[in-house]
């Protein structure tokens, strides 16, 4: 009878994996971020064409969903690589460790901007982070400074210079790294524009309770740190229909914007770049989401992209180390590489060299 894969414990905490050659998977399994998906797919296709190995299988599961699958265990039924549009969290590293995955290789692949886009049939919007917070936050400060349920129905309610169009934003679900980055960079950035919320974030001791009282935050939260309470307000997206979870498929959001010219969509720059004939990015704090603006740091809603490799699978799953080499080659992720044609913002040269070295040496991430 053919065996399934078996995890064999080695000396101390080391793990080695033996997989019966009769049933070993002969292709690389990649899951994770919808934002990194087009880049990983492009590399996989190039790798399949130019190497002796099979084209890797790439699935878009979202950053959180991919890391959950990745951290479930060692063996052929688990992914070898997971893509992420945010850095792995310590809690996820701990989950991996608990499943016997004690060696993880981290590769930062480049940068990406998060576009807040609409159909080209509509006027391009000029938003601020404060506008985005006031449009999408679950609670906002009212006229007296106390937090109230978000009452805004149209963009004009948010800012008198914006159109009297219903607030309708299509975006990713909580499992998405794009969602994580969007709330951290855009909503949190907008929340900091309110003096009491900004002060709460930095407050300590009795000052925390004082600002909580000013904001009318329930006393049940008084034992928490100011920064944590601030995040609970800044990161909470309204649930009354203004923000619509549209799944992990960013291409689907683009399609829906074509059908509804009044809606906005939240997705990575690469999807904006590839669909520039259909959609346009809103200016955020006066800056348009362009390749150059993201690369030089002027566009304020941008983040780093990553992928993670299970070291225990290297040397067992055919082609895994070679795929790593293809992705981190100058012809792929360099300034003039084929991934920049897909919308990836390359890392600076020194940073590319650092992560190239980490990939070659299969350097263990360890604790964050």
C-alpha positions as CSV (number, residue, x, y, z in Angstrom):
1,X,0.0,0.0,0.0
2,X,1.4,3.4,-0.9
3,X,2.1,5.7,2.0
4,X,0.9,9.2,2.3
5,X,3.5,11.7,3.4
6,X,5.0,11.1,6.9
7,X,6.5,13.7,9.1
8,X,9.5,12.3,10.9
9,X,10.8,14.0,14.0
10,X,14.5,14.4,14.0
11,X,17.0,15.1,16.8
12,X,16.0,17.9,19.2
13,X,13.6,20.3,17.5
14,X,14.8,19.6,14.0
15,X,12.4,18.1,11.5
16,X,13.0,16.1,8.4
17,X,10.4,15.1,5.9
18,X,10.3,11.8,4.0
19,X,7.8,11.4,1.2
20,X,7.3,8.2,-0.6
21,X,8.6,8.8,-4.2
22,X,5.5,7.0,-5.5
23,X,3.2,9.7,-4.1
24,X,5.4,12.7,-3.8
25,X,4.0,15.9,-5.3
26,X,6.0,16.8,-8.4
27,X,4.9,20.5,-8.6
28,X,5.2,23.5,-6.3
29,X,2.0,24.5,-4.4
30,X,1.6,28.3,-3.8
31,X,-1.2,30.0,-2.0
32,X,-1.9,33.5,-0.6
33,X,-2.4,37.1,-1.4
34,X,-4.6,38.2,-4.4
35,X,-2.2,41.2,-4.8
36,X,0.9,39.0,-5.2
37,X,-1.0,36.4,-7.2
38,X,-0.4,38.0,-10.7
39,X,3.4,38.3,-9.9
40,X,3.6,34.8,-8.6
41,X,1.7,33.5,-11.6
42,X,3.9,35.3,-14.0
43,X,7.0,33.8,-12.4
44,X,5.4,30.4,-12.3
45,X,4.6,30.5,-16.0
46,X,8.1,31.7,-16.9
47,X,9.6,29.0,-14.7
48,X,7.5,26.3,-16.3
49,X,8.6,27.4,-19.8
50,X,12.3,27.8,-19.1
51,X,13.1,25.0,-16.6
52,X,12.8,21.2,-16.5
53,X,10.2,21.5,-13.7
54,X,6.4,21.6,-13.9
55,X,4.7,25.0,-13.7
56,X,3.8,25.7,-10.1
57,X,0.2,25.8,-9.0
58,X,-0.8,29.2,-7.7
59,X,-4.0,29.9,-5.8
60,X,-5.4,33.2,-4.6
61,X,-6.7,32.7,-1.1
62,X,-5.9,36.0,0.6
63,X,-2.9,36.7,2.8
64,X,-4.5,35.5,6.0
65,X,-6.1,32.5,4.4
66,X,-2.8,31.6,2.7
67,X,-0.8,31.8,6.0
68,X,-3.4,29.7,7.7
69,X,-2.9,26.9,5.1
70,X,0.8,27.4,5.1
71,X,1.1,27.1,8.8
72,X,-1.0,24.0,9.1
73,X,1.8,21.5,8.7
74,X,4.7,19.9,6.8
75,X,4.0,17.5,4.0
76,X,2.7,17.3,0.5
77,X,-0.9,18.2,1.4
78,X,0.3,21.6,2.7
79,X,1.5,24.5,0.5
80,X,5.2,25.1,0.0
81,X,4.9,28.9,-0.5
82,X,2.5,31.5,0.6
83,X,2.3,35.0,-0.7
84,X,1.3,38.0,1.5
85,X,0.6,41.6,0.9
86,X,1.6,42.3,4.5
87,X,4.4,40.9,6.7
88,X,3.7,37.7,8.6
89,X,2.5,38.2,12.2
90,X,4.2,36.8,15.3
91,X,1.0,34.9,16.0
92,X,1.3,33.2,12.6
93,X,4.9,32.4,13.2
94,X,3.9,30.8,16.5
95,X,1.1,28.8,14.7
96,X,3.7,27.6,12.2
97,X,6.1,26.6,15.0
98,X,3.3,24.7,16.8
99,X,2.7,22.7,13.6
100,X,6.4,21.8,13.3
101,X,7.3,24.5,10.8
102,X,10.3,26.0,12.6
103,X,12.2,27.3,9.6
104,X,10.5,29.8,7.3
105,X,12.3,31.8,4.6
106,X,11.0,35.4,4.2
107,X,11.4,37.2,0.9
108,X,10.2,40.8,0.4
109,X,9.6,41.0,-3.3
110,X,8.7,44.7,-3.9
111,X,6.2,47.4,-3.1
112,X,2.6,48.0,-4.1
113,X,0.1,50.9,-3.8
114,X,-3.5,50.4,-2.8
115,X,-5.7,52.2,-5.2
116,X,-9.1,53.6,-4.3
117,X,-10.4,53.6,-7.9
118,X,-13.6,54.2,-9.9
119,X,-14.8,53.8,-13.5
120,X,-13.3,56.1,-16.1
121,X,-16.9,56.9,-17.0
122,X,-17.0,59.0,-13.7
123,X,-14.9,61.9,-12.6
124,X,-11.7,61.2,-10.8
125,X,-12.0,61.8,-7.1
126,X,-9.5,63.8,-5.0
127,X,-9.7,62.3,-1.5
128,X,-7.8,62.8,1.8
129,X,-7.1,60.1,4.3
130,X,-9.5,62.0,6.6
131,X,-12.2,61.8,3.9
132,X,-11.7,58.0,3.7
133,X,-12.0,57.6,7.4
134,X,-15.1,59.8,7.6
135,X,-16.6,57.7,4.8
136,X,-15.8,54.2,5.9
137,X,-15.2,54.1,9.7
138,X,-17.8,52.5,11.8
139,X,-17.6,55.3,14.4
140,X,-16.5,58.9,13.9
141,X,-16.2,62.0,16.2
142,X,-19.5,64.0,16.1
143,X,-19.8,67.8,16.4
144,X,-19.2,67.6,20.2
145,X,-16.1,65.3,19.7
146,X,-17.8,62.2,21.0
147,X,-17.8,59.0,18.9
148,X,-21.1,58.4,17.1
149,X,-22.2,55.8,14.5
150,X,-21.1,56.9,11.1
151,X,-24.1,59.0,9.7
152,X,-22.6,59.8,6.3
153,X,-24.6,58.7,3.3
154,X,-22.9,60.5,0.4
155,X,-19.4,61.7,-0.3
156,X,-20.7,65.3,-0.1
157,X,-21.7,64.6,3.5
158,X,-18.0,63.7,4.1
159,X,-16.5,66.7,2.3
160,X,-18.6,69.5,0.7
161,X,-16.2,69.5,-2.3
162,X,-17.0,65.9,-3.2
163,X,-20.0,64.8,-5.3
164,X,-23.4,64.1,-3.8
165,X,-23.0,60.4,-4.7
166,X,-23.9,57.5,-2.4
167,X,-20.9,56.1,-0.5
168,X,-20.4,52.6,-2.0
169,X,-16.9,51.0,-1.7
170,X,-16.1,47.5,-2.9
171,X,-13.2,46.0,-1.1
172,X,-11.6,42.9,0.2
173,X,-12.6,40.8,3.3
174,X,-10.8,40.7,6.7
175,X,-8.6,37.7,5.5
176,X,-7.0,40.0,2.9
177,X,-3.6,41.6,3.4
178,X,-4.9,44.5,1.2
179,X,-7.7,45.1,3.7
180,X,-5.2,45.0,6.6
181,X,-2.9,47.5,4.8
182,X,-5.9,49.7,3.7
183,X,-7.2,50.2,7.2
184,X,-3.7,50.7,8.7
185,X,-2.6,53.2,6.1
186,X,-5.7,55.0,5.0
187,X,-8.3,54.8,7.8
188,X,-5.8,55.0,10.6
189,X,-4.1,57.8,8.8
190,X,-7.4,59.6,8.6
191,X,-8.2,59.0,12.3
192,X,-5.0,60.7,13.3
193,X,-6.3,63.9,11.8
194,X,-8.7,64.2,14.9
195,X,-6.7,65.6,17.8
196,X,-8.4,63.6,20.5
197,X,-8.0,60.3,18.7
198,X,-4.4,61.1,17.9
199,X,-3.8,62.0,21.6
200,X,-5.5,58.8,22.7
201,X,-3.1,56.8,20.6
202,X,-0.1,58.3,22.5
203,X,-1.7,58.7,25.9
204,X,-0.5,56.8,29.0
205,X,-1.7,56.4,32.6
206,X,-4.7,58.6,33.6
207,X,-4.6,60.5,30.3
208,X,-5.9,57.4,28.6
209,X,-9.1,57.4,30.6
210,X,-9.4,61.2,30.2
211,X,-9.4,60.9,26.4
212,X,-11.7,57.9,26.5
213,X,-14.2,60.0,28.4
214,X,-13.9,62.9,25.9
215,X,-14.6,60.4,23.1
216,X,-17.4,58.7,25.1
217,X,-15.7,55.3,24.9
218,X,-17.4,52.8,27.2
219,X,-15.8,52.3,30.6
220,X,-15.4,48.6,29.9
221,X,-12.4,49.6,27.7
222,X,-10.7,51.7,30.4
223,X,-8.3,49.0,31.4
224,X,-6.8,48.8,27.9
225,X,-3.9,50.8,26.5
226,X,-4.7,53.9,24.6
227,X,-3.0,52.7,21.4
228,X,-5.1,49.5,21.4
229,X,-8.4,51.4,21.9
230,X,-7.3,53.9,19.2
231,X,-6.8,51.0,16.7
232,X,-10.2,49.5,17.6
233,X,-11.8,52.7,16.5
234,X,-9.5,53.5,13.5
235,X,-9.6,50.0,12.0
236,X,-13.3,49.3,12.4
237,X,-15.1,49.5,9.0
238,X,-18.8,50.3,9.0
239,X,-21.2,47.4,8.3
240,X,-24.3,49.3,7.0
241,X,-23.7,48.7,3.3
242,X,-21.3,51.6,2.5
243,X,-18.4,49.1,2.4
244,X,-19.2,45.9,0.5
245,X,-16.9,42.9,0.9
246,X,-16.3,41.8,-2.7
247,X,-14.1,38.8,-2.1
248,X,-10.4,38.1,-2.8
249,X,-10.7,38.4,-6.6
250,X,-9.6,41.9,-7.4
251,X,-10.4,41.4,-11.1
252,X,-14.0,40.9,-10.0
253,X,-14.0,44.3,-8.3
254,X,-12.7,45.9,-11.5
255,X,-15.6,44.3,-13.4
256,X,-18.1,45.6,-10.9
257,X,-16.8,49.1,-11.2
258,X,-17.5,48.9,-14.9
259,X,-21.1,48.0,-14.1
260,X,-21.5,50.7,-11.4
261,X,-19.8,54.0,-12.3
262,X,-20.8,55.5,-8.9
263,X,-18.9,52.9,-6.8
264,X,-15.3,52.9,-5.7
265,X,-13.1,49.8,-5.4
266,X,-10.1,49.0,-3.2
267,X,-7.3,46.9,-4.8
268,X,-3.6,46.7,-5.5
269,X,-1.9,49.0,-8.0
270,X,-1.1,46.2,-10.4
271,X,-4.8,45.7,-11.1
272,X,-5.2,49.4,-11.7
273,X,-2.2,49.4,-14.0
274,X,-3.5,46.4,-16.0
275,X,-7.0,47.9,-16.3
276,X,-6.1,51.6,-16.9
277,X,-8.4,51.7,-19.9
278,X,-11.4,51.0,-17.6
279,X,-10.6,52.4,-14.2
280,X,-8.7,55.3,-12.6
281,X,-7.2,55.8,-9.2
282,X,-8.3,58.6,-6.9
283,X,-5.8,61.1,-5.7
284,X,-5.1,60.6,-2.0
285,X,-3.8,63.7,-0.2
286,X,-3.0,65.2,-3.6
287,X,-1.0,62.3,-5.0
288,X,-2.2,60.0,-7.8
289,X,-1.3,56.3,-7.5
290,X,1.4,55.9,-10.2
291,X,4.4,53.7,-10.5
292,X,6.7,56.6,-9.8
293,X,4.7,58.0,-6.9
294,X,4.7,54.6,-5.1
295,X,8.4,53.9,-5.9
296,X,9.6,57.2,-4.4
297,X,7.2,57.1,-1.4
298,X,5.0,60.0,-2.3
299,X,1.8,58.0,-2.5
300,X,0.7,57.5,1.1
301,X,-1.3,54.3,0.7
302,X,1.5,51.8,-0.2
303,X,3.0,48.7,1.4
304,X,5.6,45.9,1.0
305,X,4.8,42.5,-0.6
306,X,6.2,39.2,0.6
307,X,6.3,35.5,0.1
308,X,7.3,32.8,2.6
309,X,8.9,29.4,1.9
310,X,8.7,26.3,4.0
311,X,12.4,25.3,4.3
312,X,11.5,21.7,5.1
313,X,10.1,21.3,1.6
314,X,13.2,22.5,-0.2
315,X,15.0,19.5,-1.7
316,X,11.8,17.4,-1.4
317,X,9.4,19.3,-3.7
318,X,11.1,19.4,-7.1
319,X,12.1,22.8,-8.3
320,X,11.3,24.8,-5.1
321,X,14.8,26.2,-4.7
322,X,15.0,26.9,-8.4
323,X,11.6,28.8,-8.3
324,X,13.1,30.9,-5.5
325,X,16.1,31.7,-7.7
326,X,13.8,32.7,-10.6
327,X,11.7,35.0,-8.6
328,X,14.7,36.8,-7.0
329,X,16.6,37.1,-10.3
330,X,17.2,40.6,-11.8
331,X,15.4,39.5,-15.0
332,X,12.2,39.0,-12.8
333,X,12.2,41.5,-9.9
334,X,14.9,43.9,-11.0
335,X,14.3,47.5,-12.1
336,X,13.9,46.4,-15.7
337,X,12.5,42.9,-14.9
338,X,9.4,41.4,-16.4
339,X,7.5,41.8,-13.1
340,X,7.8,45.6,-13.3
341,X,5.8,45.3,-16.6
342,X,3.1,43.7,-14.5
343,X,3.0,46.6,-12.0
344,X,5.4,45.5,-9.3
345,X,7.4,48.3,-7.8
346,X,10.9,46.9,-7.4
347,X,12.9,47.1,-4.2
348,X,15.9,49.4,-4.0
349,X,19.1,47.6,-5.2
350,X,20.6,47.1,-1.7
351,X,17.3,45.6,-0.4
352,X,17.1,43.3,-3.3
353,X,20.6,42.1,-2.6
354,X,19.7,41.5,1.1
355,X,16.7,39.3,0.3
356,X,18.4,37.6,-2.6
357,X,21.1,36.5,-0.1
358,X,18.4,35.4,2.4
359,X,16.8,33.3,-0.4
360,X,20.0,31.7,-1.5
361,X,21.0,30.8,2.0
362,X,17.5,29.8,3.0
363,X,17.9,32.1,6.0
364,X,15.4,31.3,8.8
365,X,13.0,34.1,9.7
366,X,13.0,33.2,13.4
367,X,11.0,35.5,15.7
368,X,9.9,38.9,14.6
